[in-house]
Amino acid sequence: MTAGPLRRFVTGRTLVLGAVLALAVPGTAHANTVGVTVKTPGATSGPASANSEISTHGDCSNGLVSGGGLNQAIGTGASVNGNHVNGTSPSSNGTAEYTGSTGVVGTDVTHWLGIGGSGGQVNASFSTTPYAMCLTSNLINHTQVVMNKANTPTTGATAGLVTATCPANTRLLGGGARTTPGNTGSLKTIASFPTFNDSAHAFGAKAAADGETNPDSWSAAGWDSGANSGDYTYAYAICTGSGISVSGATVKVRYTEVSGPTTGSTGQTATVGCGQGDGNLVSGGAAISGGSVTTTGFTGPGSGGDHLNGSFPSTSGGGAVGDGTTTAAYWTASAHTGGQSSPGTHTDAWALCANDGV
């Protein structure tokens, strides 16, 4: 006499479970299809002479660059302050960056440059290693590069800021920065970060903060201890291609700030990563700054000789990942002072994490 009621109970549970599964199935259609492979050729030695630069590149044999970075070796001794970042930027052919007309300057780019510069001192340990972030996605199958530039900085120890903004109805995936001329040893790139072209972010002067979503712009900052009228700074935004419906795609910003370096001839690193549910790491940014860059307009660090030595995909401990890595989830910024103390200086790192909604 109990068999009938028991049977009805079991059947009822099965129907309820089936309903839950039916509700869950549509969610599987929104799994993240973004994949990124890190490509790097390893280190290129140099610069070998004072007030010069070297250029090296990472290349995507599969996928398109969503961003990239570089890491530098500086050696030991008095000359460690001499190696610095002059640029980390997309390239049409692996040898030249975009420095001509502004606006959309390239599509479906597959090369990333790492450009290292020297000051007044060099040593045999100087090198630069570039990293290309090679994106594959069911949705994002085309990209475009937007470049903006300005004749800045022209005042010593004042940050020269430039912002490039993605076209409407696209998503920012990453970005880069460059300073020229490369034979001005005191000129360097000190910031490359995501932002928004709106009043809340001072139209690019305030960086995107931790947890913000879908930034639309990329800012770069040049820094020169002297006043040189010929200095130029370039900002590059890597955006999804035109005609792609990105309404379901989300790019989340992860950010961290670390105090220092503040003592002359020393370094500092900052590492930040994508969290659960953020999507996959597609790019990142770095800065050496006066701090509070997400709440106030960007300011330079405490000394004219301060510079970056790296902005690269990494492990949680800040170690650079190797060629062919497909699981990088962290981004590291490496900053260094010049020979002077640098009060109030901070190191900043950003990770961009993407879910394409497919």
URURSUL-V111272 format. One record per pair of residues at least 4 apart in sequence whose C-alpha atoms are under 6 Angstrom apart, sorted by the first residue. I is the first residue (numbers start at 0). J is the second residue. Records with the same first field share a line. If there is no record, write none. Layout:
# URURSUL-V111272
I: J / J
This chain:
# URURSUL-V111272
29: 356 / 357
30: 357
31: 354 / 355
32: 136
33: 135 / 136
34: 134 / 135
35: 133 / 134 / 325
36: 132 / 133 / 323 / 324 / 325
37: 131 / 132 / 322 / 323 / 324
38: 57 / 130 / 131 / 322 / 323
39: 57 / 129 / 130 / 322
41: 128
42: 126 / 127 / 128
43: 126 / 127
44: 125 / 126
45: 125 / 126
46: 52 / 53
49: 117 / 118 / 119 / 120
50: 117 / 118 / 182 / 183 / 184
51: 116 / 117 / 182
52: 115 / 116 / 181
53: 114 / 115
54: 113 / 114
55: 112 / 113
56: 93 / 111 / 112 / 113 / 129
57: 110 / 111 / 129 / 130 / 131
58: 109 / 110
59: 109 / 133
62: 133 / 134 / 135
63: 107 / 108 / 109 / 133 / 134
64: 109 / 132 / 133 / 134
65: 132 / 134 / 172 / 173
66: 132 / 173 / 174 / 282
67: 130 / 131 / 132
68: 87 / 129 / 130 / 310 / 311
69: 113 / 128 / 129 / 130 / 309 / 310 / 311
70: 127 / 128 / 309
71: 126 / 127 / 308 / 309
72: 125 / 126
73: 79 / 82 / 124 / 125
74: 79 / 124
75: 79
78: 120 / 121
80: 337
81: 117 / 118 / 120 / 121
82: 116 / 117
83: 115 / 116 / 306 / 307 / 308
84: 115 / 188 / 307 / 308
85: 114 / 115 / 116 / 177 / 178 / 187 / 188
86: 114 / 176 / 177
87: 112 / 113 / 175 / 176
88: 111 / 112 / 175 / 176
89: 110 / 111
90: 95 / 96 / 110 / 111
91: 108
93: 110
101: 146 / 147
102: 145 / 146
103: 144 / 145
104: 144 / 145
105: 143 / 144
106: 142 / 143
107: 141 / 142
111: 131
113: 129
117: 184
118: 184
141: 240
142: 238 / 239 / 240
143: 237 / 238 / 240
144: 236 / 237
145: 235 / 236
146: 163 / 234 / 235
147: 163 / 233 / 234
148: 232 / 233
149: 231 / 232
150: 230 / 231
151: 159 / 230 / 231 / 232
152: 159 / 230
153: 226 / 227 / 228
154: 226
155: 223 / 224 / 225 / 226
156: 223 / 224 / 303
158: 220 / 221 / 222 / 299
159: 220 / 221
160: 219 / 220
161: 218 / 219 / 234
162: 203 / 217 / 218 / 234
163: 216 / 217 / 234 / 235 / 236
164: 215 / 216
165: 215 / 216 / 238
169: 239
170: 238 / 239
171: 215 / 237 / 238
172: 237 / 238
173: 237 / 282
174: 217 / 235 / 236 / 237
175: 191 / 234 / 235
176: 191 / 219 / 233 / 234
177: 232 / 233
178: 188 / 231 / 232
179: 230 / 231
185: 223 / 224
186: 222 / 223
187: 221 / 222
188: 221
189: 220 / 221 / 286 / 287 / 306 / 307
190: 219 / 220 / 285 / 286
191: 218 / 219 / 284 / 285
192: 217 / 218 / 284
193: 207 / 216 / 217
194: 203 / 206 / 207 / 214 / 216 / 217
195: 200 / 203 / 214 / 215 / 216
196: 202 / 203
197: 202
198: 202
200: 205
201: 205
204: 296 / 297
205: 292 / 293 / 295 / 296 / 297
206: 292 / 293
207: 293
208: 293
209: 252 / 253 / 254
210: 252 / 253
211: 251 / 252
212: 250 / 251
213: 250
217: 236
218: 234
219: 234
221: 232
224: 303
247: 356
248: 354 / 355 / 356
249: 353 / 354
250: 352 / 353
251: 351 / 352
252: 350 / 351
253: 349 / 350
254: 348 / 349
255: 347 / 348
256: 346 / 347
257: 345 / 346
258: 345
259: 344 / 345
260: 266 / 267
261: 340 / 341 / 342 / 344
262: 340
263: 336 / 337 / 338 / 339 / 340
264: 336 / 337 / 338
265: 335 / 336
266: 334 / 335
267: 333 / 334
268: 332 / 333
269: 331 / 332 / 348
270: 317 / 330 / 331
271: 329 / 330
272: 328 / 329 / 350
273: 277 / 328 / 352
277: 352
278: 352 / 353 / 354
279: 352 / 353
280: 328 / 351 / 352
281: 351 / 352
282: 351
283: 330 / 349 / 350 / 351
284: 348 / 349
285: 310 / 332 / 347 / 348
286: 346 / 347
287: 334 / 345 / 346
288: 298 / 299 / 300 / 344 / 345
289: 298 / 299 / 300 / 343 / 344 / 345
290: 345
292: 297
300: 344
301: 341 / 342 / 343 / 344
302: 341
304: 337
305: 335 / 336 / 337
306: 334 / 335
307: 333 / 334 / 335
308: 333 / 334
309: 332 / 333
310: 331 / 332
311: 330 / 331
312: 329 / 330
313: 317 / 318 / 319 / 320 / 329 / 330
314: 318 / 329
315: 329
317: 331
330: 350
332: 348
